[in-house]
Every structure is written in C-alpha cells, then in structure tokens.
Amino acid sequence: MHSAIYPSLTGKRVIVSGGGSGIGEAMVEAFARQGSAVAFVDIQDAPSEALIARLTGADVTPHFARCDITDCDQYTRTLEGLIGRLGGCDILINNAASDDRHTIDDVTPAYWDDRIAVNLKHQFFAAKAVVPAMREAGGGAIVNMGSISWHLGLKDLVIYQTAKAAIEGLTRSLARELGRDNIRVNTIVPGNVQTPRQMRWYTPEGEAEIVAAQCLDGRIQPADIAAMALFLAADDARYCTGHNYWVDAGWR
C-alpha cells in the first residue's frame, strides 16, 4: 500500500499518549516518517524503547517519556517538559486508553474513577496543557481517539463505552472553544483494530464474526488509523473540526 506524504507535517511538533504499542505505536511511526518531531508517553518501557530503536533512521528520532497519564499533575508536568524539548506543540494525539472488560457487578466507585481517568480525563487535561503552545504557534490540531464500541453497545464495557461516548462530546466542545485560536479538534472512531491487545479478546471465530459484520473484508490495522490521524493533523484538513471520522470497514 502506498501512503500519502503531507508536506505540511514536516517539522511539526507532535505529542502522542500511549505511543509505545498498538495504535499509538503506529501513530508515532507514521508521524516520524513524515518528518515530524515526535514525543510520546507510555508506561511500558520495553516496547517504547524498542520503537525508538527501530526509528533511529527517521529525520528526527522520537523521544519517549515514561508517564502515568492517570496522574494529571504528573502528566501535565511531563507534557510541559516535552513541549520544552520540542520547542512547542502543533499536534496532540490523545490515544491512550484501556478497554479491560468488566461487568456491572464488578464496578466499584474506585474502579469507576480509575477507568474514567484512563479513558477520558487525561484527554481534557492534555488538551489544556498544550493549548498555550498551540496558541503561540498560531494554531494546531488535537485528535482524540474514540471507539465504535458504544455505538454498537458491546458487552462488558459499560465504563469504557461511557468514557468513549463522552469523548465525542468533549471534541465538539473543545472545537467550539478553541476554533478562534485556529486549533482544530476531531475524533477518530476506529472499528475493531487488529492489535496484539485485541487478540486477547477474540478467538478466530470471533474475528470471523467481526469481518462478516463489516462491509469490507479484512482486518483493520493500526496503520489504517494512523493514516486518518495524519490527514486530520495536516493542512489538507484545515477546515475539518468538531467531527467524528470513522475507520471501521463499515462495521454494523
């Protein structure tokens, strides 16, 4: 597959949360291949360092900072440090999330708070942290990661789906609040993406059911989601804001 090249992404300063594996890893690699200066946070050291080693040939080798995004004070300090290291921030990819399965009976107030922190809260505070740098740069792009799950009403994901539904509202609100600063905010809504983590949940029979429910054959890959993020971050999408962009192979 031939990938698009976006000249407007060359030299852009990009921060990705959860960039060490899965979709986040594909995001980091995709922006690095465009000539962007990329920094990412994660709690997984080994895959993050392996990603850095693999991308040492990029125009600008990405930078990894270990950070727990559920600790908003720590995350804000880390983002401020990364903005200083990059000399600003033009693009924020709010990718980090966790779709651990849970039943209603399993949920305690503490578990609720933890899952909301992992899947929703950090997206707002990361946006808040990068906005001053984007204003100084004359604009920017924030890409939030949603999920098809709540649109389908899948089982054993009630808190995750609640958070992912809220992200679409957050995107609409931030797009309105930040639009006059030339900061665009959009949500990507992935279908079922074939990552090592997702393979924990699905048998071959389960995967076949997903493909059968899609309009298109095949399994969505992390690079397919990254391709949408590149477009939304580039100048080509300069009048795209406040909306959801689906990459789901027509899953219904």
Stockholm file with secondary structure:
# STOCKHOLM 1.0

chainA/1-252         MHSAIYPSLTGKRVIVSGGGSGIGEAMVEAFARQGSAVAFVDIQDAPSEALIARLTGADVTPHFARCDITDCDQYTRTLEGLIGRLGGCDILINNAASDDRHTIDDVTPAYWDDRIAVNLKHQFFAAKAVVPAMREAGGGAIVNMGSISWHLGLKDLVIYQTAKAAIEGLTRSLARELGRDNIRVNTIVPGNVQTPRQMRWYTPEGEAEIVAAQCLDGRIQPADIAAMALFLAADDARYCTGHNYWVDAGWR
#=GR chainA/1-252 SS CCCCCCGGGTTCEEEEETTTSHHHHHHHHHHHHTTCEEEEEESCHHHHHHHHHHTTTSSSCCEEEECCTTSHHHHHHHHHHHHHHHTSCSEEEECCCCCCCBCGGGCCHHHHHHHHIIIIIHHHHHHHHHHHHHHHHTCEEEEEECCSHHHHTCTTBHHHHHHHHHHHHHHHHHHHHHGGGTEEEEEEEECCBCCTTGGGTCCHHHHHHHHHHSSSCSCBCHHHHHHHHHHHHSGGGTTCCSCEEEESTTCC
#=GC SS_cons         CCCCCCGGGTTCEEEEETTTSHHHHHHHHHHHHTTCEEEEEESCHHHHHHHHHHTTTSSSCCEEEECCTTSHHHHHHHHHHHHHHHTSCSEEEECCCCCCCBCGGGCCHHHHHHHHIIIIIHHHHHHHHHHHHHHHHTCEEEEEECCSHHHHTCTTBHHHHHHHHHHHHHHHHHHHHHGGGTEEEEEEEECCBCCTTGGGTCCHHHHHHHHHHSSSCSCBCHHHHHHHHHHHHSGGGTTCCSCEEEESTTCC
//
